[in-house]
Amino acid sequence: MTILVWIEQYNGVVVSSCWEVMGKAQALAAELGTSAAALVIGDGVDAIAQEAIGYGAATVYTASNPALAQYRLQPYAAAAAQALDAAGAAVFLTNATLRGGALAATVACSRDGGMAANVSDLRVEGGKLAATRAVYSGNILADITFGSELAVASVRPRSFPMPEARGMGGTVQALPVTLTESDIREKIVDFRAADTSEVSLTDAKIIVSGGRGVSADPAKGFALVGELADVLGAAMGASRAAVDAGFIPYKHQVGQTGKTVKPDLYIAAGISGAIQHLAGMGNSKIIVAINTDRDAPIFGKASYGIVDDLFAVLPALTEEFKKRLG
């Protein structure tokens, strides 16, 4: 009953939330009296395989082939099926990114497995995997059990602590991959990378977000949000109202129709706290709200509240953090 974890990577760099899933898989495997294994797919993935061993994988299954250099669902699902058979896995876990979610769902459908998407907790109940996920905009936590032989789950980033790389012993097993480009229906005709200098919202420990409150001067408002984010090494977020108004691109949107985040610190500047936004950031460990309206719903969720104009508060915070953080 091996637990198999897919390790998502791009150009040799692993999506960090995969190690969180790997760490949790080890704990689950210990309870079940089995082992945790990893699956790495790509072209030239030996270094990542060794990294996975360092994070606790007893066995790392590698599918390495030039045709697998870029993520495509068809060949990646085929590689996952090979790894599941080789490992004799009863549990398949991915991170809940767009790619991880699609791969998990495809594997579950093709193997008649039970699927739990975007879960925030995994545990063992009665010798089997159980999961928890938020529903109804985070107002209800649903417990999920699996009646199928294969249990599949995609895990929301930052649901579990990041384990330490301990350099444990493990083995690497290469899967036989014989496919060529002509075997793959999906074709990549162009690839355009986003600004990779930005901190990822889903992985960020600190997020500074702006909302409708910047409307008096949107360019200046989000410049102030960005300056504070830079000083804190944080990601920059936004509410749907700010995105819909064209103040900032959609990739920054936090909420039910944007990204779901769980940082250690979330600073909400000029965000009223609509239920859709709270659904995306309500599980943040510490929430600081800045709003001129003392009755704004965000204050009901905030750890700390500042009733004042963001155009005055954000520069003051930025200067103070510069002093304290050097």
C-alpha positions in Angstrom: 0.0 0.0 0.0 2.7 2.5 -1.1 1.8 6.2 -1.1 3.0 7.8 -4.4 3.6 11.5 -4.6 4.0 13.4 -7.9 6.8 15.9 -7.8 5.9 18.8 -10.1 8.9 20.6 -11.6 9.7 23.0 -14.4 13.2 23.3 -15.9 14.7 21.4 -13.0 13.1 23.5 -10.3 10.6 21.8 -8.1 7.3 23.4 -7.0 8.0 23.7 -3.3 4.6 22.7 -2.1 5.4 19.2 -3.4 7.8 18.7 -0.6 5.1 19.6 1.9 3.0 16.8 0.4 6.0 14.5 0.5 6.5 15.2 4.2 2.9 14.4 5.0 3.1 11.3 2.9 5.9 10.0 5.1 3.8 10.6 8.3 0.8 8.8 6.7 3.0 5.9 5.5 4.4 5.5 9.0 0.9 5.2 10.4 -0.1 2.7 7.7 3.1 0.6 8.1 4.2 1.3 4.5 6.5 3.6 2.5 6.3 6.9 0.7 7.5 7.0 -2.9 7.9 9.8 -5.4 7.3 10.2 -9.1 9.4 12.6 -11.1 8.6 13.2 -14.8 10.6 15.3 -17.3 13.8 15.2 -19.2 17.0 14.7 -17.3 15.5 14.4 -13.8 18.3 12.7 -11.9 19.1 15.7 -9.7 15.4 16.0 -8.7 15.2 12.3 -7.9 18.1 12.7 -5.4 16.4 15.7 -4.0 13.2 13.6 -3.5 15.3 11.0 -1.6 16.5 13.8 0.6 13.0 14.7 1.5 12.1 11.1 2.5 11.1 9.2 -0.6 12.0 5.5 -0.1 11.8 5.0 -3.9 11.8 7.6 -6.6 10.2 6.5 -9.9 11.6 8.5 -12.8 10.1 9.0 -16.3 12.7 10.7 -18.3 12.4 11.4 -22.0 12.8 14.5 -24.2 9.1 14.2 -25.1 8.3 14.8 -21.4 10.3 18.0 -21.0 7.1 20.1 -21.0 4.0 19.1 -19.0 1.3 17.6 -21.2 -1.5 15.7 -19.6 -1.7 12.7 -21.9 2.0 11.4 -21.5 2.2 12.5 -17.8 -0.9 10.5 -17.0 0.6 7.5 -18.8 3.8 7.9 -16.8 1.8 8.1 -13.5 -0.1 4.9 -14.4 3.3 3.1 -15.0 4.5 4.4 -11.6 1.4 3.3 -9.8 1.7 -0.2 -11.2 5.4 -0.4 -10.4 4.9 0.9 -6.8 1.7 -1.1 -6.1 0.4 2.2 -4.8 -3.0 2.5 -3.1 -2.7 6.3 -2.6 -1.7 8.9 -5.2 -1.1 12.5 -4.1 -0.3 15.7 -6.0 -0.2 19.4 -5.1 -3.3 21.3 -6.0 -1.8 23.4 -8.7 -3.6 23.6 -12.1 -1.3 20.8 -13.4 -1.5 18.7 -10.2 -5.2 19.0 -10.0 -5.6 17.9 -13.7 -3.2 15.0 -13.3 -4.9 13.8 -10.1 -8.4 13.9 -11.7 -7.2 12.1 -14.8 -5.5 9.3 -12.9 -8.5 8.9 -10.6 -10.9 8.6 -13.6 -8.7 6.2 -15.6 -8.2 3.9 -12.5 -11.7 4.1 -11.0 -10.2 5.8 -8.0 -11.8 8.1 -5.4 -10.9 11.7 -5.9 -10.6 14.4 -3.2 -9.6 17.8 -4.7 -7.9 20.7 -3.1 -7.8 19.2 0.4 -6.3 20.9 3.4 -5.8 17.8 5.6 -5.0 14.1 5.2 -5.1 11.5 7.9 -5.5 7.8 8.6 -8.9 6.5 9.8 -9.5 2.8 10.3 -6.4 1.9 8.4 -7.5 4.0 5.3 -6.8 7.5 4.0 -9.3 10.2 4.9 -9.2 13.9 3.8 -10.7 17.3 4.7 -11.6 20.0 2.2 -13.4 23.4 2.5 -16.7 23.8 0.8 -19.3 26.6 0.5 -16.6 29.4 0.5 -14.8 27.9 3.5 -17.9 28.0 5.7 -18.0 24.1 6.0 -15.2 21.6 6.3 -16.2 18.3 4.6 -14.6 15.0 5.7 -13.9 12.6 2.8 -13.4 8.9 3.0 -12.5 6.6 0.1 -14.3 3.4 -0.8 -12.2 2.7 -3.8 -8.9 0.6 -4.0 -7.0 3.7 -5.2 -7.3 7.0 -3.2 -6.3 10.1 -5.1 -6.0 13.6 -3.6 -4.6 17.0 -4.6 -3.3 19.0 -1.7 -3.7 22.8 -1.3 -0.3 24.5 -1.0 0.8 25.4 2.5 -1.5 22.9 4.2 1.4 21.1 5.8 4.7 22.3 7.2 7.8 22.2 4.9 10.0 19.2 6.0 13.7 19.4 6.3 15.9 17.7 3.7 17.7 15.1 5.7 19.6 13.2 3.0 17.9 9.9 3.8 18.7 6.7 1.9 16.5 5.7 -1.0 16.6 4.2 -4.4 15.8 5.4 -7.9 13.9 3.3 -10.3 13.7 4.4 -14.0 10.5 3.6 -15.7 10.7 2.4 -19.3 9.6 5.3 -21.5 9.5 4.6 -25.2 7.2 7.3 -26.5 8.1 9.8 -29.1 6.7 13.2 -30.0 4.5 11.5 -32.7 2.8 9.5 -29.9 1.5 12.6 -28.1 -1.7 14.2 -29.2 -1.1 17.5 -27.4 1.4 19.8 -29.2 3.1 22.9 -27.7 3.3 25.5 -30.4 4.4 28.4 -28.3 5.5 29.0 -24.7 5.6 32.4 -23.0 6.8 32.6 -19.4 5.3 35.1 -17.0 7.5 37.4 -14.9 9.5 34.8 -12.8 10.9 37.5 -10.5 7.6 37.7 -8.7 6.9 35.7 -5.5 4.3 33.0 -6.2 1.0 33.8 -4.5 0.2 30.1 -3.6 3.7 29.5 -2.1 4.1 32.9 -0.4 4.5 33.2 3.4 3.6 36.8 3.3 1.0 38.5 1.0 0.2 42.2 0.6 -3.1 42.7 -1.2 -5.0 45.8 -2.5 -8.6 46.3 -3.1 -11.2 48.8 -4.2 -9.8 51.2 -1.7 -7.0 52.2 -4.1 -9.6 53.6 -6.5 -8.8 57.2 -5.7 -5.4 56.7 -7.5 -5.1 53.0 -8.6 -1.6 53.4 -10.0 -0.2 54.9 -6.9 -2.2 52.6 -4.6 -0.8 49.4 -6.1 2.6 51.0 -6.3 2.4 51.4 -2.5 1.2 47.8 -2.2 4.1 46.6 -4.3 6.7 48.6 -2.3 5.5 47.1 1.0 5.5 43.6 -0.6 9.1 44.1 -1.9 10.4 45.2 1.5 8.8 42.1 3.2 9.8 39.7 0.4 6.1 39.1 -0.1 3.7 38.3 -3.0 1.3 41.0 -4.2 -2.4 40.1 -4.3 -5.7 41.8 -5.1 -9.4 41.5 -4.6 -11.7 40.7 -7.4 -13.1 44.2 -7.4 -9.6 45.6 -8.1 -9.0 43.1 -10.9 -12.4 43.7 -12.4 -11.8 47.4 -12.4 -8.6 46.9 -14.4 -6.3 48.1 -11.6 -4.1 45.0 -11.7 -3.9 41.7 -13.8 -6.0 38.6 -12.9 -2.9 36.6 -11.9 -2.9 38.6 -8.6 -6.5 37.8 -7.7 -7.1 36.1 -4.3 -10.5 34.6 -3.6 -13.1 32.1 -4.7 -12.6 33.0 -8.3 -8.9 33.6 -8.0 -6.2 31.8 -6.0 -6.7 30.3 -2.6 -3.8 31.2 -0.3 -2.7 30.4 3.3 0.2 32.6 4.2 1.7 33.3 7.6 0.8 37.0 7.2 -1.9 38.5 5.0 -2.1 42.3 4.8 -5.4 43.5 3.2 -5.3 47.2 2.2 -8.6 48.7 1.1 -10.4 45.4 0.9 -13.8 45.3 2.4 -13.9 41.5 2.9 -16.6 40.1 0.6 -17.3 36.4 1.3 -15.7 35.5 -2.0 -12.4 37.1 -0.9 -12.5 35.7 2.6 -12.9 32.2 1.0 -9.5 32.6 -0.6 -7.5 34.0 2.3 -9.5 33.3 5.4 -7.1 30.5 6.6 -4.1 32.9 6.8 -2.4 32.6 10.1 -2.3 36.4 10.8 -4.5 38.9 9.0 -3.9 42.7 9.1 -6.7 44.8 7.7 -6.4 48.4 6.6 -9.7 50.2 5.8 -11.3 53.5 6.4 -14.6 51.8 7.1 -14.6 50.5 10.7 -17.6 48.3 9.9 -16.0 46.6 6.9 -16.5 42.8 7.2 -12.7 42.2 6.9 -12.3 43.4 10.5 -14.4 40.5 11.7 -11.7 38.1 10.3 -8.6 40.2 11.0 -6.1 39.6 13.8 -5.2 43.3 13.7 -7.2 46.2 12.2 -6.1 49.7 11.2 -9.0 52.1 10.6 -7.2 54.6 8.3 -6.4 55.5 4.7 -4.1 53.0 3.0 -2.4 55.9 1.2 -1.1 57.0 4.6 -0.6 53.7 6.3 1.2 51.7 3.6 4.1 54.2 3.2 4.5 54.4 7.0 4.6 50.6 7.3 7.1 50.4 4.4 9.5 52.9 6.0 9.2 51.2 9.4 9.9 47.7 8.0 12.9 49.1 6.1 14.3 50.3 9.4 13.6 47.1 11.2 14.6 44.7 8.5 17.6 46.6 7.3 
